[in-house]
Amino acid sequence: MTDLTRRQALLLTLASGVPLIAGASRVFAATQKVNVALDWTVNTNHIGLFIARDKGFYREAGLEVDILPYSDTGAGTLVANRVADFGINGTISLFTQKTAGADLKAVYAVVQSETGRVVFNAARSEIKSPKDLDGLTYGGFGSAWENALISTIIRHDGGKGNFETVTLGTSAYEALANGSVDFTLEVSTWEGVEAELKGIKQRSFVYADYGVPDEHTTLISSSQAYLQANPALASAFIQATRRGYQFTVDHPAEAAALLIAANKDALTNPALIEASLKALIDGHYLRAENGVIGTMDPAKMDAIGDYLFKAGILRDADGKVLTQRPDFTKYFVNLNLG
């Protein structure tokens, strides 16, 4: 097969949404440089990237991968503007940014199901179910998604969905602890684990139990422009990254040690890393109960997209709420072979 024919075949495979065939990552010989932007300060969601780099999986795939630290510019924006080849981002940010015109396409599911939850102090015995949140104060992060999410949960339980919001960002966790707000949202595998280690007693509600579709929560995305120009390279990166997450699940102690060693200045609490990783593995977030790692579920992606559309969260490039449902199959493609 000539280089031109091979390239055409790869492009057609990518466009069809079918995973690339084994060996596609080896159509180039020289080491190729790739960069990937983080969505936050280094945490256990990112562990597969560091394992793939430091265990030599990227090198074996012919790649030299630069992991870009978190910055004030979101990873999705960096990818859409060709500053980064790949980026870690949330499903909600992917859908909202792409709908608004950003060139983004998800290629890997880091997390298989929702890690977020509504959380409140365990001592609040009067809060027995979501409808009891009506009229209380929520410590929030400033997105339209939060209001739709919480309203859905409360109404699904028979409440009105009315609550006060105070935008606090990450200060919401301190505000919750000291009673300044009544409830907030947290990532169970990070803030939830941290609270448990500190001895803070909490109770929570899981979104999917109250009318909100489950989602992958954390994805790796690229741009359509990059994927079309570099199909074999993109496949090689994703397959090596998947090896990193697979190794993490199979060898958590070694993986945690490697992540900490690679980020000594940022990760100063080994107990948090180890406990968070245990929560991710035991909860079947990195590897689903059916053994799936990295693959996005089309039904799950469609369901959360449909929810966002019906909730009026998706807006076009002019900021107008969409009136026509997008084709959500164009928002992602599974490049890995899992």
Phi and psi in degrees as a GROMACS rama.xvg file:
@    title "Ramachandran Plot"
@    xaxis  label "Phi"
@    yaxis  label "Psi"
@TYPE xy
-70.4257  163.444  THR-2
-59.4245  -40.4624  ASP-3
-64.664  -46.419  LEU-4
-63.1806  -42.531  THR-5
-61.3253  -43.5466  ARG-6
-63.6829  -41.7488  ARG-7
-62.6922  -40.1099  GLN-8
-64.3506  -40.6544  ALA-9
-65.59  -40.9879  LEU-10
-64.5685  -40.9411  LEU-11
-65.9707  -38.3477  LEU-12
-63.512  -45.0564  THR-13
-62.8328  -43.9637  LEU-14
-64.6784  -28.7451  ALA-15
-78.4454  -15.2842  SER-16
84.3017  6.57604  GLY-17
-88.6131  137.381  VAL-18
-55.1385  144.319  PRO-19
-68.9116  150.571  LEU-20
-72.7645  157.591  ILE-21
-60.4439  138.482  ALA-22
94.345  -11.1059  GLY-23
-63.7863  -27.5317  ALA-24
-72.7318  -6.6052  SER-25
-107.477  16.8292  ARG-26
-75.7419  -10.4499  VAL-27
-112.58  149  PHE-28
-100.895  -45.2735  ALA-29
-74.2638  154.091  ALA-30
-62.5574  131.15  THR-31
-108.428  138.396  GLN-32
-91.1317  134.659  LYS-33
-136.796  143.86  VAL-34
-126.537  152.478  ASN-35
-137.846  130.261  VAL-36
-96.1028  138.105  ALA-37
-84.6712  154.379  LEU-38
-94.8131  -8.32174  ASP-39
-162.78  176.525  TRP-40
-59.227  153.835  THR-41
-53.9196  131.177  VAL-42
-149.18  -176.572  ASN-43
-67.3761  -20.4869  THR-44
-61.0057  -26.0286  ASN-45
-92.8013  -0.266487  HIS-46
-58.7736  -37.2906  ILE-47
-61.8368  -31.9448  GLY-48
-64.4495  -46.6135  LEU-49
-70.0672  -35.889  PHE-50
-65.8171  -44.9843  ILE-51
-60.7623  -37.0759  ALA-52
-71.9081  -50.5848  ARG-53
-83.7331  -16.8935  ASP-54
-91.0891  -1.87709  LYS-55
84.9008  12.5363  GLY-56
-67.4977  -38.369  PHE-57
-66.5476  -43.7855  TYR-58
-60.0153  -41.6276  ARG-59
-63.8855  -27.1056  GLU-60
-87.5513  3.8285  ALA-61
81.0972  25.3574  GLY-62
-118.711  145.886  LEU-63
-116.895  108.822  GLU-64
-107.355  126.588  VAL-65
-103.592  120.371  ASP-66
-92.6236  109.819  ILE-67
-80.4265  131.236  LEU-68
-68.486  159.619  PRO-69
-60.8039  139.813  TYR-70
-135.441  177.707  SER-71
-66.7655  -22.0023  ASP-72
-89.1669  123.036  THR-73
-61.1993  152.305  GLY-74
-59.681  -38.4633  ALA-75
-61.3357  -39.9573  GLY-76
-66.2155  -40.6925  THR-77
-62.8122  -41.2687  LEU-78
-68.4273  -47.2746  VAL-79
-62.1661  -27.5002  ALA-80
-101.28  16.4146  ASN-81
65.4797  17.9133  ARG-82
-79.375  -35.6879  VAL-83
-121.477  146.297  ALA-84
-77.7047  -38.8266  ASP-85
-136.237  162.311  PHE-86
-155.804  147.809  GLY-87
-82.1126  131.35  ILE-88
-152.863  164.442  ASN-89
-84.0486  157.876  GLY-90
-60.0876  -41.2321  THR-91
-64.1922  -44.1464  ILE-92
-66.0595  -36.3865  SER-93
-58.5148  -50.6428  LEU-94
-65.4853  -43.6627  PHE-95
-70.0418  -40.7074  THR-96
-70.0059  -43.9087  GLN-97
-65.2977  -41.3071  LYS-98
-61.347  -32.3977  THR-99
-82.1949  2.89304  ALA-100
111.271  -1.57025  GLY-101
-70.9226  142.18  ALA-102
-82.7608  88.5958  ASP-103
-133.751  146.238  LEU-104
-151.674  123.139  LYS-105
-71.6821  140.811  ALA-106
-128.3  -5.7761  VAL-107
-161.014  137.173  TYR-108
-98.8265  107.216  ALA-109
-66.3712  -46.1123  VAL-110
-113.501  131.779  VAL-111
-81.6666  -24.2322  GLN-112
-149.644  170.365  SER-113
-61.0443  127.247  GLU-114
-101.089  -10.0379  THR-115
-79.3452  160.19  GLY-116
-160.474  157.182  ARG-117
-83.364  128.939  VAL-118
-130.05  148.6  VAL-119
-154.107  164.537  PHE-120
-66.1939  135.245  ASN-121
-60.044  -25.7966  ALA-122
-70.3717  -13.8701  ALA-123
-77.441  75.6525  ARG-124
-65.2146  -20.7847  SER-125
-73.9683  -15.1721  GLU-126
-91.6631  100.045  ILE-127
-103.615  -28.4607  LYS-128
-153.919  169.206  SER-129
-54.5551  -31.6305  PRO-130
-62.2957  -20.9608  LYS-131
-75.5293  -4.67019  ASP-132
-82.5279  -13.5838  LEU-133
-54.003  129.791  ASP-134
83.396  -4.29607  GLY-135
-90.61  175.925  LEU-136
-105.805  126.139  THR-137
-101.264  129.631  TYR-138
-89.3883  107.708  GLY-139
-113.033  -173.064  GLY-140
-124.121  2.57211  PHE-141
89.9186  20.5723  GLY-142
-113.4  152.724  SER-143
-65.4593  -30.327  ALA-144
-57.0513  -41.933  TRP-145
-59.8722  -47.324  GLU-146
-63.1288  -41.7611  ASN-147
-65.3909  -43.336  ALA-148
-59.2656  -53.5083  LEU-149
-66.9203  -40.0037  ILE-150
-61.1746  -42.5656  SER-151
-60.2036  -46.5131  THR-152
-61.8635  -44.5668  ILE-153
-67.3501  -46.4772  ILE-154
-65.5383  -36.0579  ARG-155
-61.6795  -27.1348  HIS-156
-91.5588  3.17329  ASP-157
100.121  3.87846  GLY-158
-88.5182  -176.917  GLY-159
-90.5261  -22.7227  LYS-160
83.3362  24.764  GLY-161
-104.42  126.685  ASN-162
-156.124  160.029  PHE-163
-91.6534  144.024  GLU-164
-121.232  131.748  THR-165
-119.983  118.178  VAL-166
-80.8299  117.031  THR-167
-126.817  -14.5243  LEU-168
66.6903  -145.497  GLY-169
-68.3551  -12.3767  THR-170
-67.9014  -10.4167  SER-171
-60.6002  -31.7456  ALA-172
-70.6212  -38.8943  TYR-173
-67.3393  -40.6513  GLU-174
-63.6061  -36.8617  ALA-175
-66.3121  -42.7036  LEU-176
-63.3773  -36.5248  ALA-177
-94.5528  3.1886  ASN-178
85.2943  9.98365  GLY-179
-71.2399  -27.3576  SER-180
-127.347  162.058  VAL-181
-91.4656  -31.2426  ASP-182
-158.712  163.675  PHE-183
-152.429  -174.285  THR-184
-111.27  144.182  LEU-185
-145.214  162.118  GLU-186
-89.3631  116.233  VAL-187
-61.5102  -30.7737  SER-188
-86.5202  1.52478  THR-189
-131.691  -76.7007  TRP-190
-60.6471  -37.2501  GLU-191
-63.6023  -43.5302  GLY-192
-65.4332  -41.5109  VAL-193
-62.0206  -42.9369  GLU-194
-62.2186  -40.8626  ALA-195
-63.5651  -41.7311  GLU-196
-63.9534  -30.7245  LEU-197
-83.7805  -4.03202  LYS-198
81.4213  15.7073  GLY-199
-80.8545  124.7  ILE-200
-89.8693  124.089  LYS-201
-132.894  158.128  GLN-202
-125.096  163.743  ARG-203
-153.309  165.494  SER-204
-122.153  132.861  PHE-205
-87.5695  131.085  VAL-206
-52.9809  -49.4511  TYR-207
-65.2582  -16.327  ALA-208
-76.5943  -11.2823  ASP-209
-134.611  47.9857  TYR-210
87.1671  5.22117  GLY-211
-105.272  126.394  VAL-212
-59.938  144.36  PRO-213
-65.7069  153.869  ASP-214
-142.212  167.214  GLU-215
-76.3578  -13.7365  HIS-216
68.6291  -60.9635  THR-217
-124.398  130.112  THR-218
-127.801  166.92  LEU-219
-111.866  129.386  ILE-220
-123.181  159.036  SER-221
-134.671  -169.353  SER-222
-108.663  151.7  SER-223
-60.7747  -36.1887  GLN-224
-61.6973  -43.9444  ALA-225
-67.7583  -42.7138  TYR-226
-64.2582  -38.7068  LEU-227
-69.5139  -35.0449  GLN-228
-81.414  -24.2467  ALA-229
-136.54  56.8789  ASN-230
-62.2726  -44.6584  PRO-231
-68.8016  -39.5519  ALA-232
-63.5378  -43.6462  LEU-233
-63.1935  -42.6044  ALA-234
-63.8818  -41.9014  SER-235
-62.1202  -41.6329  ALA-236
-63.303  -45.6925  PHE-237
-67.8444  -40.9198  ILE-238
-65.164  -39.5535  GLN-239
-69.1555  -36.8529  ALA-240
-64.1216  -42.0684  THR-241
-59.8199  -39.1718  ARG-242
-59.0159  -37.6092  ARG-243
-63.1589  -43.4283  GLY-244
-72.6331  -34.9963  TYR-245
-62.6562  -45.276  GLN-246
-60.4842  -40.0592  PHE-247
-59.1113  -45.6851  THR-248
-67.0595  -37.4609  VAL-249
-80.03  -26.9468  ASP-250
-135.424  64.1795  HIS-251
-60.941  -38.2047  PRO-252
-64.0445  -47.427  ALA-253
-65.5754  -40.0906  GLU-254
-63.6641  -44.3619  ALA-255
-61.1858  -42.2546  ALA-256
-63.8544  -40.0374  ALA-257
-66.6637  -41.8483  LEU-258
-61.9628  -44.4237  LEU-259
-64.9597  -43.238  ILE-260
-62.5664  -33.0341  ALA-261
-79.8033  -13.8283  ALA-262
-138.978  51.7696  ASN-263
-59.2545  -36.9933  LYS-264
-72.7993  -32.9945  ASP-265
-89.8159  -36.6191  ALA-266
-104.244  87.2134  LEU-267
-101.337  3.39598  THR-268
-124.347  84.1653  ASN-269
-56.7552  -33.0914  PRO-270
-62.2278  -37.7705  ALA-271
-66.4802  -44.1132  LEU-272
-61.0813  -47.3483  ILE-273
-65.0094  -43.1121  GLU-274
-69.8169  -38.4473  ALA-275
-64.2709  -43.9935  SER-276
-64.4574  -38.6835  LEU-277
-61.0064  -41.891  LYS-278
-63.7047  -40.0372  ALA-279
-65.0839  -38.2267  LEU-280
-79.0478  -49.6991  ILE-281
-63.8323  -30.8705  ASP-282
-83.9076  2.52986  GLY-283
60.252  38.0417  HIS-284
-85.543  -43.7224  TYR-285
-78.5828  -36.7198  LEU-286
-130.029  119.709  ARG-287
-65.397  164.882  ALA-288
-60.0539  -27.4193  GLU-289
-86.1904  6.17651  ASN-290
92.3083  -2.74287  GLY-291
-70.4897  132.777  VAL-292
-127.445  123.522  ILE-293
87.6465  -23.578  GLY-294
-78.7413  132.522  THR-295
-82.946  135.703  MET-296
-84.8762  114.976  ASP-297
-55.9672  -38.385  PRO-298
-65.7133  -38.6259  ALA-299
-67.9423  -41.6766  LYS-300
-65.1667  -40.442  MET-301
-66.642  -39.5818  ASP-302
-66.3347  -43.3908  ALA-303
-71.776  -35.0981  ILE-304
-63.0006  -42.8879  GLY-305
-63.3532  -40.2665  ASP-306
-62.3998  -45.7983  TYR-307
-63.2739  -39.0758  LEU-308
-64.4329  -49.2533  PHE-309
-67.0526  -27.0845  LYS-310
-81.4113  -3.84716  ALA-311
74.6143  22.1767  GLY-312
-85.996  -29.065  ILE-313
-80.584  125.372  LEU-314
-126.771  152.183  ARG-315
-82.5038  -173.347  ASP-316
-64.3918  -20.5214  ALA-317
-93.8729  4.15555  ASP-318
83.6469  9.55777  GLY-319
-89.9195  138.415  LYS-320
-62.0147  132.404  VAL-321
-63.6368  140.193  LEU-322
-109.507  -12.4791  THR-323
-120.693  130.155  GLN-324
-66.7775  127.457  ARG-325
-71.7649  166.346  PRO-326
-87.3552  99.1613  ASP-327
-72.2441  -11.9574  PHE-328
-66.4102  -19.2824  THR-329
-83.5023  -2.97493  LYS-330
-88.6325  -8.8011  TYR-331
-156.741  160.519  PHE-332
-152.072  133.462  VAL-333
-84.2523  110.736  ASN-334
-93.2271  -22.4986  LEU-335
-77.0518  167.955  ASN-336
-101.481  11.8538  LEU-337
